[in-house]
Amino acid sequence: MVMQRPLLSTATRVTAASRSVMRAQTTTPPPSHTLLRSSSSVSSSSSSSSLPSTSSSSCRTSYQGFHSSTPTCAVEQDNKNNASRDTRLAGRRRFYKSVGTSSVSAPWKSSSSSSSSSSSTEDQVESPISAGVDGTQSASGVTGNLESTTTSDLDTWQSLLTPRPPGKAASLLSNGDDTTTTTTTTPQWYGVTLDGRTIRTPLGQPLAVPSQSLAWAIAAEWDSQTSELKPAQMPLMTLACTTLDQTVTDPDTCKSHILRYLGTDTTCYWADPSEDRVLHRQQQQSWNELHDFCATVPFEGVTPAKAIGAQEGLLMSRARSGASKSSGLPHPPQVYEKAEEFVNTLDAWHLTALHSVTAEAKSFLVGMTVVLSSSSSPHYQQPPPLQNPFAHDLRKAVTAGRVEEEFQIDNWGLVEGQHDYDRLNASIQFHSAHLLLSSIASENF
């Protein structure tokens, strides 16, 4: 019997044709900057790490699939126009061989030198995860212009980027009560190098962090990338760039976003034990120590408001006279005052970490407690036997921010590809923020 080949449907033929086109595009020779990995003429010096000259044999290669019919040698002749394209391509392919760290200048000094002169950037590499596909500076829409940076801006950057424990801030100097508002030692700054060249942030600033161990941790993230760069697998790089590009340039917006979570803090909305006894018990196990710590240490004896049951939560959160529609819970005024005071004492590194944890947990109390567990501060010393509930086990913080989610999973089951990814993302956000702060604290205060 002769076996006949089954007929392919139209959709199957289209899919097969699409795969053939995609396979042909993926086998196209990569652009010139990706050829640096396999070129035998590459050395460890910074000069040989730049793009190949127009006399290189790679000039015969064409960009097909991304920049069709554009010869490589023509692109290499115009480095300015080539920068945004190479940035986008490098965000897809690993273009470097070695990763390391090096001592660098403070960020405000690097920005000052960059804005005052157009020095050579042969020893620096643009951030390969920065540019959006539309050619903008950032895929998130954040823009910046280092050329318009003023002396006042640089002074503000220095104040925000200099590491200090929570509770120490320049604003306290006006009262004359605190004379130790800065760190006792001048921080040393470190950058990450790719093939000997210092990497830049999405807005073009040299990446500089005040901790050598943190720099090595970021370098390890870069070194763990294989054929393609995956920014989602570089949480420390994300936090560092967010601090340098966003938090330090607009700290007030970051602070307002953080404080907004206090009125609707998820740990202040409890289940009614007469309606859901199991959930209420889980909330007690995860939140009792948290509330006791916050009421005793940061809020100095004042307890935040707490709603029991859905109906009470709606009534307590409704709009009040003289307030906006999203009033949130009626916490005592001292709670809001102490929360704002705590946020105002933080440097840019702590603000970024606090925002990351608070947004993930939907809880200002969880975020504040994680920050205090990562950076010991003499201004927030807890009296014995009271201890920070997350000091020795950060998994408790992750659990405190996911009580309701885990309760729903226990009752209705886990959806693969969604709930497990949510768990993983929460753990990454919490632990990366903790590692960022603990690394800075161990080397600076």
Buried (B, 14 or more C-beta within 10 A) or exposed (E): EEEEEEEEEEEEEEEEEEEEEEEEEEEBBBBBBBBBBEEEEBEEEBEBBBBBEBEBEBBEBBBBEBBEEBBBBBBBEEEEEBBBBBBBBBBBBBBBBEBBBBEBBBBBBBBBEBBEEEEEBEBBBBBBBBBBEEEBBBBEEBEBEBEEBEEEBBEBBBBBBBBBBBBBBBEBEEEEEBEEBBBEEEBBBBBBBBBBBBBBBBBBBBBBBBBBBBBBBBBEBBBEBEEEBEBEEBBBBBBBBBBBBBBBBEBEEBBEEBBEBBBBBBBBBBBBBEEBEEBBEBBBEBBEBBBBBBBBBBBEEBBBBBBBBEEBBEEBBEEEEEEEEEBBBBBEEEBBEBBBBBBBBBBBBBBBBBBBBBBBBBBBBBBBBBBBBBBBBEBBEBEEEEEBBBBEEBEBBBBBBBBBEBBBBEEEEBEEEEBEEBBEEBBBBBBBBBBBBBBBBEBBB
